[in-house]
Amino acid sequence: MGRRSLPKVDPLVDLSRWYRDLRKLEPPFRMGDFFASEGPLEVELGTGKGLFIQAASKASPDTRFLGLELADKYSRYSAYRLARDGAENAVMISGDGLRFFREFLPTACCNAVHVYFPDPWWKKRHAKRRVMNGPFLEDVVRTLVPGGSLHFWSDVEEYFRVSLELLKLFPQLEGPLPVEAPIPAHEFDYRTHFERRMTQHDKPIFRSRFVRSSEPFSPAWFAGRDYDFEEERFDREAWQQAKNERTETNGADAE
């Protein structure tokens, strides 16, 4: 059985408080344009169906949450979930999250950046689409406050391994720190729908956390740096095996 389609969004629900189209926004990001009051800011890149941002905004009402999702139908569905909850501290932005980090977010504005189960982009010609890339990690270093956290999880071990190798180029992000697998209190007590699916199918999940060092950001850290996107970094056999397992799991999903 394939993955189920998204539940329908009630067209009578006004999403304007919780949904923004990146194409209609102008930089820079200003907290007051999105939230009624100031507060710590956490950003999730790739919200999917919005389980994390919905649960996190409930659990931490004094923190502001921005969700970035490229697929508009998922952005709208996540905004719908927030609207149903009446969440005052969370907003969805539909569009290119990498662009939002690069062009909109000011230096030292985020207390945490969350990247959960990003698309591996299996094909070689799509390698540069992977969000765990050098320029994005530069923006993570720039936008995190000292002591802020980068949370990166994946179900693809080879993608996780190569991403951690890339992160070694960023000593300003200290880690990886161990992350214990949470014990769910109920059927939907997971960080994301993808974590729930992988766990229910007894698939491994690779979790990491990095902490921003206390050094003030300096543009000179990355001046002239070029990143290697060559596929030789990947173990092709492990990559193909992971792709097959992901396809098999998604095909069996009855979410």
N, C-alpha and C positions, 0 to 999 in steps of 0.2 A: 504494500500500500504506500502511495506517495504521501508527501507532506500535505496536510490539510491547508486549504486556503484560509486567509485571514477572516475572522468574523466580520460581519458588516458593521460599518460605523453608522450610527443613527444620524441621518442628515439634519435632524432638528436640533442637534447639539451644537452650540456655538463654540468653535475651536479657536477663535481669534486670540484668546488669552494664552493659549498653550501651543499654538502652531505658528511658525514663521517660515517664510520662503527666503532662502539665502539670496536668491537672485534679486530680491527687492530690498535688501539691507545694504547699508553703507558703513564701511569701517570708520572708526574703530568701535569695538564692543564697549558699551557703557552699561553698567549694572542697572541703572535707573530706567533704561529703555526696555528692560525685560522683567524687572522685579520691583515690587513696591518698596523694598528696603534693602540696605546693604547687608552683606554677610559673607562667610566663606563660600568659595565657588568650587564646584567639582564638575568636570566635563567628561561625558562618555562619548567616545568615538565609535559609531556603529551600534545603535541601540537595538536593532532588530525589532522584536515585538514589544519592547519597552518594559519588560519585567523588572530589570534592575532599577531603572530610573523611577518607576512607580513605587517599588518597595523602599528604595533608598530615601526618596523624598518624604515618605511617611515616617520612616525611622529617624530621620534627622531634619526636623522642621526648621531648625535655625541655619541650615546649610542650603545654598542655592545650587540647583542642578541644571546643566544644559545638556540636552541630548542631541547628537549630530547623526543624521542618517541620510544616506544618499538616495535610497529608494523612497519615493514620495508616499507610496501607499503604506509603508511601514511607519514613516514619520507621522502620517495622519492617524494611523491606528494607535500609536504610542501617545499622541496628543489627546486622543479620545479617552484613553485610559486615565490620563491625568485629569481631564475635564470631569469625568465621572466621579473622581475622588475629590474634586474641588481643590487640587493641589495649588497652593499659592507660591511654592518655592521651586517649581520645575517648569521648563519650557523646552519644546522640541524645535529644532531647526532642520528643515529639509534642504539638502544640498551637499556639496563637496566639503566634508569635514576637514580635510587636509588644507584646503584653501582657507577655511575659517580660522584654523590655527595660525596659518602663515600671515594672513592679511588683516585679521580682526582682533585677535587676542593680544592684549598688551603684555609686556614683561612682568613676571612675578605676580600673576593674577589668580592662579589656580592652586587650590590646596590639594587636589588630586586629579589625575587623568586615568580614565578607565578604558581599557581595550580588551574586550572579551570575545574570543573565538572569531577573529577577523577572517575574512575570506582568504583562503590560501592562494587563489588564482593559480590553478594547477599548471596551465600551459606556459611554456617557456616564453612565448612572445608577450605574455601578460605579467611578467615578473615585476615590472616597475609599478604595477597597480597595487602591490601589497602595501598595506598601511605601515607595517613595521619596516620603515626605510630610514635612511640617514637623514634626509631633510626633515621628516616628521619628528625624529628624535631630537634634532636640534631645537625644534619648536617646543618640545616637551621640556627640555632643559631650560629654555628661555622663559616659558610661561609658568613653570612651577615655582612656588615660593620655597625658600630654604626649609627643609624638613617636609615638604610636600611629597606625595607618593605617586608613582606610576604603577598601576596594576595591569599586568598582562597575563592572560590565560589563553591556552589553545588546546585543542584535542589532537593536533597534528604534531607529533614529536619532532619530526625533522624541521618543520617551520619554527617550532619553539627553540630548537637547538641553534639554528642559524640566526634567529633573532637575538638570542642571548650572546652569540659570538659578536654580532653587530653592536650590541649594547656595551661590549668591552671597550669600544672606541669612545665611550662617554663616561669618563671617571666621575663626572659631576652627578651621575646617577649611581648611587651606591647600592650594590646588590649583586646577584639576586638574593633576597631574603626569603627564608622558608615561609610557605603559606600552608597551613593545615587545611585539609579538606573539611568543610563544614558538615555537620550532621543535620540534615533537614528535619524540622519539627513537624512538617506535614508535606503532602504531595507536591505542593507548589512552592516550597521553601527553598528555592535555588537562586543563585545569582542571576542566571539567565535561563531562557527556555532551552538553549543549547546545552547548558550544563545538565539540566534535568534530563534531556533526551539521552545524552551520553552516559549519564549515571544509570539510568534505567536499563540501558543496553550493556551495562558492565564494561564500558569503554574507559580507558585511562584519560585523565585530564591533567595537564601540565600547568602549574600555577606559579607565578612569580610576583614579587613586589620589589620596587626600587625606590630609594629615598633620595631626594635632591639634597646635595651638599650645601653647606652654609656660604659658599663663595658667591658673591654678587655676579650676575651674568655679565659676560664680556663678549661682544661680537667677534673679537679677535680669536676666540677659541676655535671657531670654525672657518675662518677666512681661508679661501682657496682650497677647501677640502673637497675631495671627489670620492664618491662611494662606488664600490664595485658591485654591480648587479649581475655579474656573471653566474650562470647556473651551475658552474663547477663547485660552488659552495655546497650544493645539495647532493646528498646521496640519492641517485636516481632510483635505485631499487627500493629504498625506504620510502621515497616520495610516492612512487606508484602504488606501493602497498597501502600507504595511508589513504591515498585517493580511493582505492577500491573499498577499504573498510568504511570510509565516510559515506560512499555511495550506498553501500549495503545497509548501513545504519539508517540513513535517511529514507531508503526505500522501505524499511520495516517500521518506520515511525507512524504511530497512530495518535499523535499528539492532539 
